[in-house]
Amino acid sequence: MNSKSNITVAGAGFAAITGVRELRKRLPAADITLVAPKPEFIYLPSLIWVPYGMRNGDDLRFDIRPLLKKLDVSYVQSAVTGISADGRTLQTGAGDVSNDALLIATGGRYIRKLPGIENVITICEGIEAAEKMGERLKAMNGGTIAMGFGGNPKEPSAMRGGPMFELLFGLETWLKQQGQRDRFRLVFFTPAPQPGKRLGEKAVVKLLEEMKRRGIETHLGHKLRSFENHTVTTEGGEIPADLILFMPGMTGPSWMQGTPLPVSNGGMIQADAFCQVTGMERVYVAGDAGSFPGPEWMPKQAHMADLQAKAAAQNMALNLAGKAAEKQFKVELLCIIDSLDKGMLVYRGERGGMALPAMKPLHWAKKYFEKTYLRHFRL
Ligand SMILES: Cc1cc2nc3c(=O)[nH]c(=O)nc-3n(C[C@H](O)[C@H](O)[C@H](O)COP(=O)(O)OP(=O)(O)OC[C@H]3O[C@@H](n4cnc5c(N)ncnc54)[C@H](O)[C@@H]3O)c2cc1C
């Protein structure tokens, strides 16, 4: 099967692109097909710079077809809608796509269940949401901006705290740069009493100190009830706000509902430590779409998506050669929490963690990393 295996990769984000690159390296002769609704990769980590004009949509959106051509990977433009019980057929809007091995990398979905959620901007939803935040900011002369994030109680890793801290500190820096800081009240809210706990105890202390230093008010530890046009309502009271920026918790992709895929408690695709989808042969998942065994602080990050996709591709190659999966992915949390002019480094690994205070070189490092990561798309 190995010499001319037929492999399908679903998605065009971090996990999918890393997956096809690793698969091509390990299986030079395989037929590889990538299925995604649009032939584009979006570099989500730099969305935090869009509202302030430091990046625009075209800086973050990349046509993947030149890279796929270089890797000799076929492209099917369509969304996956289902999967056969044995995983050997993927149902898509463009018809069935069969495979000898499959990597699912279609990302997660935000839980938009809270009443009034349409009154918030969720920048993580993409370029348009980030642009909308920029437009709203530019139209404001003052007022209160409430910013917060929620989680998925059944899937501790399925939250995006890091980008919200970046938005919060970045916004405060930007208002100062515009000479408008004194006209705005900034309030940070989250149901968690210790925001950013998964980043480590040291990081929580540093983040809260940073909020205090920047004059950002906090409303912590109260379950969220609803959003209205100008109010965030929690069990601990109301926050009046002229603009609400909120990042809900995450769950699995909507297309998996009603399919034979195993579902984790939090609604994601259940996988083992080798990224194999439980109970399905030669079906793998990587990135935000999956639920993986590991420490409770394991993040949903591009870095993890890449590590999982590499492990999945290596295991897939072993399976296609008639061998059992043996590569486990490394669990690592690594992020630079940027504030437009400085960055704070947070690292957590199996042997411990560290948090470096905000400094200019870490902002430059984040920009350098972006440039290096995107070089594969600039063909
Ligand atoms: C604002 C922001 C800042 C972030 N900052 C960082 C950071 O600094 N560091 C870090 O490591 N991580 C960061 N992250 C997290 C990181 O971007 C995600 O964890 C990462 O994108 C997950 O990769 P993925 O491939 O699983 O999913 P995605 O990147 O979301 O890709 C999913 C892909 O699947 C495709 N797809 C969706 N539905 C279907 C379907 N039905 N059929 C086929 N294809 C489908 C989508 O079009 C997309 O191409 C940030 C995220 C955001 C939003």
The ligand as an SDF file (V2000), in Angstrom:
LIG
                    3D

 53 58  0  0  0  0  0  0  0  0999 V2000
   -6.5820   35.7900   17.1950 C   0  0  0  0  0  0  0  0  0  0  0  0
   -5.8610   34.4950   17.3740 C   0  0  0  0  0  0  0  0  0  0  0  0
   -4.5620   34.5200   17.8420 C   0  0  0  0  0  0  0  0  0  0  0  0
   -3.8780   33.3080   18.0260 C   0  0  0  0  0  0  0  0  0  0  0  0
   -2.5720   33.3570   18.4590 N   0  0  0  0  0  0  0  0  0  0  0  0
   -1.8570   32.2210   18.5170 C   0  0  0  0  0  0  0  0  0  0  0  0
   -0.4750   32.2630   18.8440 C   0  0  0  0  0  0  0  0  0  0  0  0
    0.1040   33.3260   19.1010 O   0  0  0  0  0  0  0  0  0  0  0  0
    0.2060   31.0750   18.8690 N   0  0  0  0  0  0  0  0  0  0  0  0
   -0.3920   29.8820   18.5930 C   0  0  0  0  0  0  0  0  0  0  0  0
    0.2930   28.8500   18.6060 O   0  0  0  0  0  0  0  0  0  0  0  0
   -1.6990   29.8140   18.2970 N   0  0  0  0  0  0  0  0  0  0  0  0
   -2.4560   30.9410   18.2430 C   0  0  0  0  0  0  0  0  0  0  0  0
   -3.7910   30.9050   17.9190 N   0  0  0  0  0  0  0  0  0  0  0  0
   -4.4640   29.6000   17.7870 C   0  0  0  0  0  0  0  0  0  0  0  0
   -4.2640   28.9710   16.4220 C   0  0  0  0  0  0  0  0  0  0  0  0
   -4.5040   29.8830   15.3880 O   0  0  0  0  0  0  0  0  0  0  0  0
   -5.1630   27.7520   16.2930 C   0  0  0  0  0  0  0  0  0  0  0  0
   -4.9510   26.8940   17.3720 O   0  0  0  0  0  0  0  0  0  0  0  0
   -4.8420   27.0440   14.9730 C   0  0  0  0  0  0  0  0  0  0  0  0
   -5.3140   27.8520   13.9090 O   0  0  0  0  0  0  0  0  0  0  0  0
   -5.4670   25.6550   14.9060 C   0  0  0  0  0  0  0  0  0  0  0  0
   -5.1120   25.0890   13.6900 O   0  0  0  0  0  0  0  0  0  0  0  0
   -6.0800   24.0650   12.9460 P   0  0  0  0  0  0  0  0  0  0  0  0
   -5.3830   23.6760   11.7050 O   0  0  0  0  0  0  0  0  0  0  0  0
   -6.5220   23.0010   13.8620 O   0  0  0  0  0  0  0  0  0  0  0  0
   -7.3860   24.9000   12.6100 O   0  0  0  0  0  0  0  0  0  0  0  0
   -7.5540   26.1930   11.6670 P   0  0  0  0  0  0  0  0  0  0  0  0
   -6.3060   26.9660   11.5550 O   0  0  0  0  0  0  0  0  0  0  0  0
   -8.7640   26.8750   12.2110 O   0  0  0  0  0  0  0  0  0  0  0  0
   -7.8910   25.5880   10.2380 O   0  0  0  0  0  0  0  0  0  0  0  0
   -9.0680   24.8700    9.9940 C   0  0  0  0  0  0  0  0  0  0  0  0
   -9.1670   24.6920    8.4910 C   0  0  0  0  0  0  0  0  0  0  0  0
  -10.2260   23.7930    8.1850 O   0  0  0  0  0  0  0  0  0  0  0  0
  -11.0150   24.3450    7.1470 C   0  0  0  0  0  0  0  0  0  0  0  0
  -12.3820   23.8000    7.2720 N   0  0  0  0  0  0  0  0  0  0  0  0
  -13.3560   24.1900    8.1140 C   0  0  0  0  0  0  0  0  0  0  0  0
  -14.4470   23.4400    7.9290 N   0  0  0  0  0  0  0  0  0  0  0  0
  -14.1500   22.5600    6.9530 C   0  0  0  0  0  0  0  0  0  0  0  0
  -14.8790   21.5110    6.3180 C   0  0  0  0  0  0  0  0  0  0  0  0
  -16.1470   21.2220    6.6410 N   0  0  0  0  0  0  0  0  0  0  0  0
  -14.2650   20.8100    5.3440 N   0  0  0  0  0  0  0  0  0  0  0  0
  -12.9680   21.0830    5.0030 C   0  0  0  0  0  0  0  0  0  0  0  0
  -12.2460   22.0550    5.5750 N   0  0  0  0  0  0  0  0  0  0  0  0
  -12.8270   22.7780    6.5350 C   0  0  0  0  0  0  0  0  0  0  0  0
  -10.9390   25.8360    7.3690 C   0  0  0  0  0  0  0  0  0  0  0  0
  -11.2840   26.5330    6.1750 O   0  0  0  0  0  0  0  0  0  0  0  0
   -9.4590   25.9780    7.7310 C   0  0  0  0  0  0  0  0  0  0  0  0
   -8.6770   26.0180    6.5700 O   0  0  0  0  0  0  0  0  0  0  0  0
   -4.5050   32.0750   17.7270 C   0  0  0  0  0  0  0  0  0  0  0  0
   -5.8130   32.0630   17.2490 C   0  0  0  0  0  0  0  0  0  0  0  0
   -6.4810   33.2440   17.0600 C   0  0  0  0  0  0  0  0  0  0  0  0
   -7.8800   33.2000   16.4850 C   0  0  0  0  0  0  0  0  0  0  0  0
  1  2  1  0
  2  3  1  0
  2 52  2  0
  3  4  2  0
  4  5  1  0
  4 50  1  0
  5  6  2  0
  6  7  1  0
  6 13  1  0
  7  8  2  0
  7  9  1  0
  9 10  1  0
 10 11  2  0
 10 12  1  0
 12 13  2  0
 13 14  1  0
 14 15  1  0
 14 50  1  0
 15 16  1  0
 16 17  1  0
 16 18  1  0
 18 19  1  0
 18 20  1  0
 20 21  1  0
 20 22  1  0
 22 23  1  0
 23 24  1  0
 24 25  2  0
 24 26  1  0
 24 27  1  0
 27 28  1  0
 28 29  2  0
 28 30  1  0
 28 31  1  0
 31 32  1  0
 32 33  1  0
 33 34  1  0
 33 48  1  0
 34 35  1  0
 35 36  1  0
 35 46  1  0
 36 37  1  0
 36 45  1  0
 37 38  2  0
 38 39  1  0
 39 40  1  0
 39 45  2  0
 40 41  1  0
 40 42  2  0
 42 43  1  0
 43 44  2  0
 44 45  1  0
 46 47  1  0
 46 48  1  0
 48 49  1  0
 50 51  2  0
 51 52  1  0
 52 53  1  0
M  END
$$$$
